Amino acid sequence: MSAVVQMAHICGPLEQAMVIIGSETMLYEVGRAPRIPTGNEISFFFDHGSETRRIVPPPVAPDALVGLLEAEATCFRALNGLLHGMDRNFNLPQRLRAIRTAERGLQDDAVKPFVTQRFLRPAHGQEWDADGAQRLAGSEGLARAEGLYAIVASDLLMLIEEEIQLWDREHSGSSLTSARAINAAYDQGLVAAIAPALAASDRASANNLIFHAREMGFDIHLVNRLVQRLTQNASVSQPVQSIDRNDDEISPNPDSGIDSSQTVRNLIETALGAQVSARDRRGYQGVAADTALDRVLRQIDWIADRFIGGRIAAGWHDLAALAKKQLSSGPPAFLAKSLSNLAVRDGLPGDIALELHDLAFLCASEDVVVSNARAETLRDLGRLDEALAAYDRAVDMFPNDEYARNGRAETLRDLGRPDEALAAYDRVVEMFPNDAHARNGRAETLRALGRPDEALAAYDRA
């Protein structure tokens, strides 16, 4: 058998390599002696081995291949360690062991760039506990892993993507290429190179990246934009921390020591007390309005997942951070829209939804949408008497709002008070003759009252 490798397929996740040496196929495994594989092992390797890459080197000694396989396996061991460390399906000891494995791998300068580039790319389809993993790593003094978790737990990657998107639009004039530009930034390693420097507020390293951008294959103008835009404000360059780090991600008692919604309420009352005119407020600096809205909606999605998943304290902590940001950059009415949007998410606990509506009303008591949203939630929760009272208040405050009047009529019908519901629908149709919703509701009410001929005529007119 010739002592040179002719071709190899290496699979880091399996820590295996299928190697052709001379005329023989050999199976190399980390920590084991090479051997001839069985047919099933060959089939499993090629059918199930993810991240397999083919190597056709100039003939090399098998010992060199062993080193290459071990390096590849170490990279994936560290990457998997980081992922398992923020996976709630594992218990805390298992997560800690995984993070320690990742930390050992990250100490290798040949491993860290690969792991950083792969780990910082957003992974979808699973809910990760980056906050909890960051605290676990910090409690063990695992600084390299803690730094990467801090980036993922913050909104820094989102800010980088937004700046790349804006930069691409300015140069291409089209939003169609933005996704490609963002993917290229991840694939080429730009995000992995710049994010740690921005997260650590390391301006020297960031400037050094500008200096070496071209030789690293990056667009120097884009790198300069990212550095200038995302290091000019400490609140952007620093990872966003929770209001209280002792939240419920790794605490046996999720709500111990937590003042729940009171932090958000205090922030709102302080902002209202300052009586700052909306004309004097500034929007999100350096970010287009549609981009800022997209960011807020993604934050709301994240917070909703917290509440729906039972991580109540963490949800309030993250909401307090969002409230602080919005109240510092816009009028309270902006926050009211976010709170109302969050409150109507499917699956949100009813008591939390109502508290959010109350906070939204505190921000914008003269907003009819905010007022109607609370009444609608009460109705959905089956608290019909309270819903009716809320709709009554909405109608008193906004007598010309058809949604409030329709909601009131529907609630009367749900309460089994069809005569009052019919009168309410009659008033809506009188005020808004083209409101199909009210006409249908009126027809349904007539049918419930046992007046089929009138109901049929009403359906025809609807």
N, C-alpha and C positions, 0 to 999 in steps of 0.2 A: 504493500500500500504506500503510495507517495505521501511524503510528509509535508505537503503544501495544500492549502485550501483553494479549491477552484471556484466555489460559489457558496454563498450562505444566505439563509433567511433567518433574521434575528427577530425575536418577539420579546420585548422588554417586560410586558405585563406577565407573560408566562415564565419569564426568566429561562428561556430555552432558545436554542438555535438548531436548525436543520442544516447540516453542512455536507457538502460533497468534497471528499478528500480522495483524490485519484478516481477510482471507479466505485467507491463505497459512499453510502449515505450514513452519516453519523448524527446522533442526537447529543448535543451539548446542553448541560444543565448547570446552573450556578451551584457550586458546592459539591458536585458529583463528577465522577469520572465519565468521559465520553463512552458511548455505547451504540450498538446498532439498534435502531428503533423498531418496534413492531408496526405492522400495517395500521392498527388502530391508532397508535400514537402519531403516525404521520398524518392520518386523516384528521384527528382532533386538532393537531397543530395548524393545519391549513384551513380547516373549517371554522375554528373557534378562536384562533389566535388573533387578537386585535392589535393594531399598531405594528403589524409585521412589515419589515422592510427587507428588500432584496439587496444583497451586496455581491457585486462581481468584482472582486479586487484583483490587482496583479497578484500572482501566487504569494501567499503569506504563510508563515508558520502557524500551526494550530494554537500555540501559546499566545500569539497576538490576538487571535480570535477570542480566546478566553477572557482576556482583558477587556476587549470591546463589549462582549456580552455582559460582563460584570458591571461595566459603566452604564450600559443601557438599563440593566435591571435596577441599579441604584437610582437612576433618574425616575423610573416609574414607581419604585418603592416610596421615594420621597413625595412624589405627586399624589399617590394614593393615600399616603399618610396624612397629607394636608386635607384631602377630601373627606376621609373617614373622621378626621378630627372635628369637622363641623357637621357631621351627619347625626341627627337626633335618633336614628335607629340603633345606634350603639350606646352603651352605657358610658358613664364618665371614665372609669378605669380604662376601658377599651379606647376611648377617644384620646386619653392622655398618652397611652402607649403609641397610638398612631402618630400623634404630634411629635413625640420624642423621636420616632423613626424618621419623620420628615426633617426634623432639626439636624439629625446626624448627616442626612444627605445634603442638606443645604450648606453644610460646612465645607463641602467640596466645591471649589471654584469652577470645576468642569460640569457640575450638576446644576448649580444654582440658576444659570441663565435659562436652561431648558425648562426647569420646574417653574420658574417665575413667569416665563412666557406662556406656558400652558395653563398655569393656575389662574392667572389674572384674566384670562378670557372667560367672559360670562358663560356659565353652564345653566341651561334651562331644563325644565322638566322635573326639578326636585327643589324642595325648600331647604336651604342651607342655614345653619346656625353659626354664621361668621362671628357675631358678637360674643356668643358663648365660647367659641373656640379661641378667640382673641384673649379672653380672660383666663381660660385654662392655660394657654401658652405663657401668658404673663405671670401667672401664679407659680410656674415652674422655671421661670427665667429663660424661656426658650425664645430669645429675642428675634431670630430670623423668621421663625414661623409667626410670631406675634405681629411682626411688621407686615407680612403679607396678608394676614387675617384683617389687620386694621384697614388696609386698602380696600379689601372686598366689603368690609362692614360699613365703610363710608360711602359717600356719593361721588368720590373722586373719579372712578372709572366712567360714571355717567357724565360728569363734567367734561372729561377728556373727549368722550364720544361727541358731545354737543359741540365742542369747539372744532373738532375735525369736520363735523357736518356743516357748520357755518363756514369754515374755511373753504370746503369743497364747493359749496353753493356760490361763494363769492368768485371762485375761479372758473367753475364750469357753467354757472348760470342755470344749473339743473339739480333737482333733488334726487334724480334717478341714480346718480353716481355716488351719492353719499354713503350708501351701504357698502359699496365696494371700497371706498376710501377708508371706512372704519375697519373693515375686514383686513385690508392691507396693513393698517397700522398694527393690528394684532399679529398678523402672519409674519411681518418683517421684524417684529420685536420692538417697535417703537414704544408701544404702550408699556411693555415690560421694562424698557430702559428708563422711561421718564417718570412713571408712576411712583416708584420708591423715593426718588429725589423730591418730587412734589409733596408726597405724604409727610416726609421728614422735614419739609421746609429747608432743604439743603440747596440753597441758591448756587453754591459753588459747583456742585455736581451737575445741576441743571444747566448752568452756563457752559460747563465742560462738554456737555452733550451737544450743545449748539456748535461748539468749536469743531467737534468730531463728526457732526451729522453726515456730511457728504461721504466720508470714508466708511461710515456705517451703513450707507445706502438709504439714508433718510432725507426727506426734503427739508433743507435748512430753514426755509421760510415757515413751514408748518411747525417745526420744532421750536423756532423762536417765538411763534405766536402762542404755543402752548405754555412755554416758560413764562412769557410776559403776562399772559392773561390769568394763569392759574397760580402764580406766586405773588401777584400784586396784592392779594387779600388773604390774610392769615386764616380767615374762616373758610376759605376755599381750599387752600393747600393743606390744611390740617384735616386728618380724618374726623368725621363727625362722631362725637361721643354721645352716649346716652346721658340723660339728665342725671340719672343715678346709676352707677355701674353695677350696683347690686340688684339687677332686675331678675326676672323670673326664668331666664334661660337655663341657669344651672342652680337655681335655688329651690329647695324642697317646698317652700311656701311662696307661691308666686306673688302674693300681695303683702308679704310681711314688710313693714316699714315704708310702704308706698302710700302716697297721698292721692292716688288715683287721678281723677280729673281736676283736682284742685290746682295743680300747677298750671294747667292750661287756662283755667278760669282766672287765676291771678294775673297771668300774662295779658289776657284780654282786658281785664279791668284796668290794669296799668296803662295799656295803650289807649283805652277810652278816656281815662283820666287825663292823659297828656293833651287831649283835644287837638291833635295834629290834623290840619286840613288835608284832605286827599290831594289838593293841588300841590302841597309841599312834599308829598311822598314821592319817592323815586321807585321805578320798577327794578327788576333784576338787572344789575349792571353787566353790560357786555354780553347779554343773552337775548336773542330775539323773543318776542312775546309768545309766538307759537311754541318755541323750544322750551321756554320757561313753563308754559302750561303742561307740555308733555312731561317735563320732569316732575311737576307737582302731582300729576295723575299717577305716575309710576310710584311716587312715594305713598300716595293714598292706597294704591294696590297693596303695597308692602304692609302698611299699617293695618289694613283690613285683614290680611292674612294672619297677622299677629292676634287680633281679637278673635277671629273665627277659630283659630287653632288653640284658643284657651290661654294664650300668653298675654294676659290682660295688662299686667304691669308694664311689660315691654312695649305694648301697644300705646299706652299712655305716655311713656317716656319718648317714644319716637314721634308721637303726635305733638308733644310739647316742643320738641326740636323744630318740627315743621311750623308750628304756630309762632315760635320766636322768630324764625326766618321770614315768614310772611308778614308779621306785624312790623318788622323792621324795614320792610321794603314796599309796603303798600297799605292802603286803608283796611280797617277791620273787615269790611265787606268782602275783601278777597279771601280772608280766612273763613268767613261764613260760607262761601261757596264750597270750599274744600271740606268743611265740616258736614255740610248737607250732602255732598257727594258721597262722603264716607258713610254717613248714617243710613243711606238707603241701599247699601251693598247687601246682596243676598247672603244669608247665613250669619249675619251679625247678631250677637245677643241683643234681645229687645231692650234691656235696661241700659246698655251702652249706647244703642241707637238713640234712645230718648235723651240721654245725657248729652250726646253730640248735638242733637237738635236744639236743646236748651242753650248750649254754648254758641251755636250758630245764631240763635235769636238774640243772645246777648250782644253779638257782634253787629247784627243788622236787623234790628227790630222792625224796620220799615220796609223790609224786603218781602214781598208777597210770596215769592218762591220758598223762602225759608219758613214762613208761617204755614204754608200749605203742606210742606214736606213733613213737618212734625205731626200734623193732623192725619196725614195719610199713613204714617207709620203706626200711629195709635189704632187706626182702623185695621191695618194689616195684622196687628197683634191681637185683634179681637176686643180691644178696650173701647167699645163703641160709645159709651157715655162720655168718656174723656175725649174721644175723637170728635163727637158732635160739639162738645164745648169748644174745642180748638177751632173747628170750622166756623162756629158762631162768632168767635173772636176775629177770625180771618175775614168773614163777611162784613163785620162791623168796621174793621180797619180798612178793608179794600172792597167796598160795595160793588165796584164795577169789574171785579175779577171773576171770570166765568168758571175757572178751575175751583175756586173756593166754593162757589155756589153749587157746582156739580157735585163736589165732594160732600157737601152738607146734605144734598138730596139723596145721594147714594147711602150715606150713613143712616138717614132716617128710614130708608127702605130696609137696610140690614137690621135695624132695631125692631122691625115689625110694626112700623108706624106708617102704613102706606098712604093714608089720607094726607098726612103732613108732607110725605115725600112727594106726592102728586102736586100739591100746592107749590112746593119748592121747585119742582121741575117746570111747572107752568111759568113760574117767575123767570127761570133761566131762559126758556124758549121765548118768552116775551122780550127779554133784554137782548138775547142773542139768537135771532131767528134761524141762523145758518149752523147752529151748533148741533151736529149730528149725534154727538154723545148724549146730550140732554134729550133730544127727541127719542132716541132709543130707550133711554132710561124711563122716560115718561110712558112709552108704550109698554115696557115691562111692568111698570107699576099698575097701569090700567088692567093688564092681564091678571096680576096678582089680586086685584080688587074684584075680579069676576066680571069684568066689563069687556068681553072678547070683541064685540063689534067695534067699540071705540079703540081698543088696542090694535086691531087689524088696520083700522084707518090711520092710526098713528104710525104704525110700521110703514105703511105705504108712503106717508109723507116724509118719513125719516130717510 
